[in-house]
Amino acid sequence: MTETRVAVLGASGYAGGELVRLLAAHRRAEVTFLGAKDSAGKTLAESYLGLHSGKEDLDGRLGIRGE
């Protein structure tokens, strides 16, 4: 089965961080973009303490497109 590509905006907030955690564990979801206006340039771990996705590739820098 193919993976569904997902972008999460507001990834550094509580709801966004929980969504990222759930998507990281989902076998058919591929998180392709994490956006957080107030946390741009920080890693997900820096912005959302306690989040451990188990996927090293999710520790990339948060960004926001168009700004």
LUMBADREN-864244 format. One record per atom (N, C-alpha, C, O): residue number from 1; residue in one letter; chain; atom name; x, y, z. Coordinates in steps of 0.1 Angstrom, whole numbers, plus 5000, padded with zeros to 4 digits. Layout:
# LUMBADREN-864244
SITE  num  residu  chaine  atome  px  py  pz
SITE  NUM  A  A  CA  X  Y  Z
...
***
This chain:
# LUMBADREN-864244
SITE  num  residu  chaine  atome  px  py  pz
SITE  1  M  A  N  5008  4988  5000
SITE  1  M  A  CA  5000  5000  5000
SITE  1  M  A  C  5009  5012  5000
SITE  1  M  A  O  5020  5012  5005
SITE  2  T  A  N  5004  5023  4994
SITE  2  T  A  CA  5011  5035  4993
SITE  2  T  A  C  5009  5044  5006
SITE  2  T  A  O  4998  5043  5012
SITE  3  E  A  N  5019  5052  5009
SITE  3  E  A  CA  5017  5061  5020
SITE  3  E  A  C  5010  5074  5016
SITE  3  E  A  O  5011  5078  5005
SITE  4  T  A  N  5003  5079  5025
SITE  4  T  A  CA  4996  5092  5023
SITE  4  T  A  C  5006  5103  5028
SITE  4  T  A  O  5010  5103  5040
SITE  5  R  A  N  5009  5113  5020
SITE  5  R  A  CA  5018  5124  5024
SITE  5  R  A  C  5009  5134  5032
SITE  5  R  A  O  4999  5138  5027
SITE  6  V  A  N  5015  5138  5043
SITE  6  V  A  CA  5008  5147  5052
SITE  6  V  A  C  5017  5159  5056
SITE  6  V  A  O  5029  5157  5059
SITE  7  A  A  N  5011  5171  5056
SITE  7  A  A  CA  5017  5183  5061
SITE  7  A  A  C  5010  5187  5074
SITE  7  A  A  O  4997  5187  5074
SITE  8  V  A  N  5017  5191  5084
SITE  8  V  A  CA  5010  5196  5097
SITE  8  V  A  C  5014  5210  5099
SITE  8  V  A  O  5026  5213  5101
SITE  9  L  A  N  5004  5219  5099
SITE  9  L  A  CA  5007  5233  5103
SITE  9  L  A  C  5003  5234  5118
SITE  9  L  A  O  4993  5229  5122
SITE  10  G  A  N  5011  5242  5125
SITE  10  G  A  CA  5008  5244  5139
SITE  10  G  A  C  5014  5232  5147
SITE  10  G  A  O  5009  5228  5157
SITE  11  A  A  N  5025  5227  5142
SITE  11  A  A  CA  5031  5214  5147
SITE  11  A  A  C  5037  5216  5161
SITE  11  A  A  O  5040  5206  5168
SITE  12  S  A  N  5040  5228  5165
SITE  12  S  A  CA  5047  5230  5178
SITE  12  S  A  C  5037  5232  5189
SITE  12  S  A  O  5040  5232  5201
SITE  13  G  A  N  5024  5233  5186
SITE  13  G  A  CA  5014  5234  5197
SITE  13  G  A  C  5010  5220  5202
SITE  13  G  A  O  5014  5210  5196
SITE  14  Y  A  N  5002  5220  5212
SITE  14  Y  A  CA  4999  5207  5218
SITE  14  Y  A  C  4991  5198  5209
SITE  14  Y  A  O  4995  5187  5207
SITE  15  A  A  N  4981  5203  5202
SITE  15  A  A  CA  4973  5195  5193
SITE  15  A  A  C  4981  5191  5181
SITE  15  A  A  O  4981  5179  5176
SITE  16  G  A  N  4989  5200  5175
SITE  16  G  A  CA  4998  5197  5164
SITE  16  G  A  C  5008  5187  5168
SITE  16  G  A  O  5011  5178  5160
SITE  17  G  A  N  5014  5188  5179
SITE  17  G  A  CA  5024  5178  5184
SITE  17  G  A  C  5018  5164  5186
SITE  17  G  A  O  5025  5154  5182
SITE  18  E  A  N  5006  5164  5191
SITE  18  E  A  CA  5000  5151  5193
SITE  18  E  A  C  4997  5145  5179
SITE  18  E  A  O  4998  5132  5177
SITE  19  L  A  N  4992  5153  5170
SITE  19  L  A  CA  4989  5148  5156
SITE  19  L  A  C  5002  5142  5150
SITE  19  L  A  O  5002  5132  5144
SITE  20  V  A  N  5013  5150  5151
SITE  20  V  A  CA  5026  5145  5146
SITE  20  V  A  C  5030  5131  5152
SITE  20  V  A  O  5034  5122  5145
SITE  21  R  A  N  5028  5130  5165
SITE  21  R  A  CA  5031  5118  5172
SITE  21  R  A  C  5023  5106  5167
SITE  21  R  A  O  5028  5095  5164
SITE  22  L  A  N  5010  5108  5165
SITE  22  L  A  CA  5001  5098  5160
SITE  22  L  A  C  5004  5094  5145
SITE  22  L  A  O  5005  5083  5141
SITE  23  L  A  N  5007  5105  5137
SITE  23  L  A  CA  5010  5102  5123
SITE  23  L  A  C  5024  5095  5122
SITE  23  L  A  O  5025  5086  5113
SITE  24  A  A  N  5033  5098  5131
SITE  24  A  A  CA  5046  5091  5130
SITE  24  A  A  C  5045  5076  5133
SITE  24  A  A  O  5053  5068  5127
SITE  25  A  A  N  5035  5072  5141
SITE  25  A  A  CA  5033  5058  5144
SITE  25  A  A  C  5024  5051  5133
SITE  25  A  A  O  5023  5039  5134
SITE  26  H  A  N  5018  5059  5125
SITE  26  H  A  CA  5009  5053  5115
SITE  26  H  A  C  5017  5047  5103
SITE  26  H  A  O  5025  5054  5097
SITE  27  R  A  N  5014  5035  5100
SITE  27  R  A  CA  5022  5028  5090
SITE  27  R  A  C  5020  5033  5076
SITE  27  R  A  O  5028  5031  5067
SITE  28  R  A  N  5009  5040  5073
SITE  28  R  A  CA  5006  5045  5060
SITE  28  R  A  C  5006  5060  5058
SITE  28  R  A  O  5000  5065  5049
SITE  29  A  A  N  5012  5067  5068
SITE  29  A  A  CA  5013  5081  5067
SITE  29  A  A  C  5028  5085  5066
SITE  29  A  A  O  5037  5080  5073
SITE  30  E  A  N  5031  5095  5057
SITE  30  E  A  CA  5044  5100  5056
SITE  30  E  A  C  5043  5115  5059
SITE  30  E  A  O  5037  5123  5051
SITE  31  V  A  N  5049  5120  5070
SITE  31  V  A  CA  5049  5134  5073
SITE  31  V  A  C  5060  5141  5065
SITE  31  V  A  O  5072  5138  5066
SITE  32  T  A  N  5055  5150  5056
SITE  32  T  A  CA  5064  5156  5046
SITE  32  T  A  C  5067  5171  5050
SITE  32  T  A  O  5077  5176  5044
SITE  33  F  A  N  5059  5177  5058
SITE  33  F  A  CA  5062  5191  5062
SITE  33  F  A  C  5056  5194  5075
SITE  33  F  A  O  5045  5190  5079
SITE  34  L  A  N  5064  5200  5084
SITE  34  L  A  CA  5059  5205  5097
SITE  34  L  A  C  5061  5220  5097
SITE  34  L  A  O  5072  5225  5095
SITE  35  G  A  N  5050  5227  5100
SITE  35  G  A  CA  5050  5242  5100
SITE  35  G  A  C  5046  5247  5113
SITE  35  G  A  O  5037  5242  5120
SITE  36  A  A  N  5053  5258  5118
SITE  36  A  A  CA  5050  5264  5130
SITE  36  A  A  C  5055  5278  5130
SITE  36  A  A  O  5067  5281  5131
SITE  37  K  A  N  5046  5288  5128
SITE  37  K  A  CA  5051  5302  5126
SITE  37  K  A  C  5060  5307  5137
SITE  37  K  A  O  5070  5313  5135
SITE  38  D  A  N  5056  5305  5150
SITE  38  D  A  CA  5063  5310  5161
SITE  38  D  A  C  5076  5302  5164
SITE  38  D  A  O  5084  5306  5172
SITE  39  S  A  N  5077  5290  5158
SITE  39  S  A  CA  5088  5281  5162
SITE  39  S  A  C  5097  5278  5149
SITE  39  S  A  O  5105  5269  5149
SITE  40  A  A  N  5096  5286  5139
SITE  40  A  A  CA  5103  5284  5127
SITE  40  A  A  C  5118  5284  5130
SITE  40  A  A  O  5123  5292  5137
SITE  41  G  A  N  5125  5274  5125
SITE  41  G  A  CA  5140  5272  5127
SITE  41  G  A  C  5143  5263  5139
SITE  41  G  A  O  5155  5259  5140
SITE  42  K  A  N  5134  5260  5147
SITE  42  K  A  CA  5137  5251  5158
SITE  42  K  A  C  5134  5237  5154
SITE  42  K  A  O  5126  5235  5145
SITE  43  T  A  N  5139  5228  5161
SITE  43  T  A  CA  5136  5214  5159
SITE  43  T  A  C  5122  5211  5165
SITE  43  T  A  O  5118  5218  5174
SITE  44  L  A  N  5116  5200  5161
SITE  44  L  A  CA  5103  5196  5167
SITE  44  L  A  C  5105  5193  5182
SITE  44  L  A  O  5097  5197  5190
SITE  45  A  A  N  5116  5187  5185
SITE  45  A  A  CA  5119  5183  5199
SITE  45  A  A  C  5121  5196  5208
SITE  45  A  A  O  5117  5196  5220
SITE  46  E  A  N  5127  5206  5202
SITE  46  E  A  CA  5128  5219  5210
SITE  46  E  A  C  5115  5226  5212
SITE  46  E  A  O  5113  5233  5222
SITE  47  S  A  N  5106  5224  5203
SITE  47  S  A  CA  5093  5231  5204
SITE  47  S  A  C  5082  5223  5212
SITE  47  S  A  O  5074  5229  5218
SITE  48  Y  A  N  5084  5210  5211
SITE  48  Y  A  CA  5073  5202  5218
SITE  48  Y  A  C  5080  5192  5227
SITE  48  Y  A  O  5083  5181  5223
SITE  49  L  A  N  5083  5197  5239
SITE  49  L  A  CA  5091  5188  5248
SITE  49  L  A  C  5083  5176  5251
SITE  49  L  A  O  5071  5176  5253
SITE  50  G  A  N  5090  5165  5252
SITE  50  G  A  CA  5083  5152  5256
SITE  50  G  A  C  5079  5144  5244
SITE  50  G  A  O  5074  5133  5245
SITE  51  L  A  N  5080  5150  5232
SITE  51  L  A  CA  5076  5142  5220
SITE  51  L  A  C  5087  5134  5215
SITE  51  L  A  O  5098  5139  5212
SITE  52  H  A  N  5085  5121  5214
SITE  52  H  A  CA  5095  5112  5209
SITE  52  H  A  C  5087  5103  5199
SITE  52  H  A  O  5080  5094  5203
SITE  53  S  A  N  5089  5106  5186
SITE  53  S  A  CA  5082  5099  5176
SITE  53  S  A  C  5087  5086  5172
SITE  53  S  A  O  5080  5077  5167
SITE  54  G  A  N  5100  5084  5175
SITE  54  G  A  CA  5107  5071  5171
SITE  54  G  A  C  5112  5071  5157
SITE  54  G  A  O  5118  5062  5152
SITE  55  K  A  N  5109  5082  5150
SITE  55  K  A  CA  5114  5084  5136
SITE  55  K  A  C  5124  5095  5136
SITE  55  K  A  O  5120  5107  5139
SITE  56  E  A  N  5137  5092  5133
SITE  56  E  A  CA  5147  5103  5133
SITE  56  E  A  C  5144  5114  5123
SITE  56  E  A  O  5148  5125  5126
SITE  57  D  A  N  5138  5111  5112
SITE  57  D  A  CA  5136  5121  5102
SITE  57  D  A  C  5126  5132  5106
SITE  57  D  A  O  5125  5142  5099
SITE  58  L  A  N  5118  5130  5116
SITE  58  L  A  CA  5109  5140  5121
SITE  58  L  A  C  5116  5151  5129
SITE  58  L  A  O  5109  5160  5133
SITE  59  D  A  N  5129  5149  5132
SITE  59  D  A  CA  5135  5159  5140
SITE  59  D  A  C  5141  5171  5132
SITE  59  D  A  O  5150  5178  5136
SITE  60  G  A  N  5136  5172  5119
SITE  60  G  A  CA  5141  5183  5111
SITE  60  G  A  C  5136  5197  5116
SITE  60  G  A  O  5128  5197  5125
SITE  61  R  A  N  5140  5207  5110
SITE  61  R  A  CA  5137  5220  5114
SITE  61  R  A  C  5122  5224  5110
SITE  61  R  A  O  5118  5220  5099
SITE  62  L  A  N  5115  5231  5119
SITE  62  L  A  CA  5102  5235  5116
SITE  62  L  A  C  5103  5247  5107
SITE  62  L  A  O  5112  5256  5108
SITE  63  G  A  N  5094  5248  5097
SITE  63  G  A  CA  5094  5260  5088
SITE  63  G  A  C  5079  5264  5085
SITE  63  G  A  O  5070  5258  5090
SITE  64  I  A  N  5078  5275  5078
SITE  64  I  A  CA  5065  5279  5074
SITE  64  I  A  C  5067  5285  5059
SITE  64  I  A  O  5076  5293  5057
SITE  65  R  A  N  5059  5280  5050
SITE  65  R  A  CA  5060  5284  5036
SITE  65  R  A  C  5053  5297  5034
SITE  65  R  A  O  5043  5301  5040
SITE  66  G  A  N  5059  5305  5025
SITE  66  G  A  CA  5053  5318  5021
SITE  66  G  A  C  5057  5329  5030
SITE  66  G  A  O  5051  5340  5029
SITE  67  E  A  N  5066  5327  5040
SITE  67  E  A  CA  5070  5338  5049
SITE  67  E  A  C  5085  5339  5049
SITE  67  E  A  O  5091  5348  5056
***
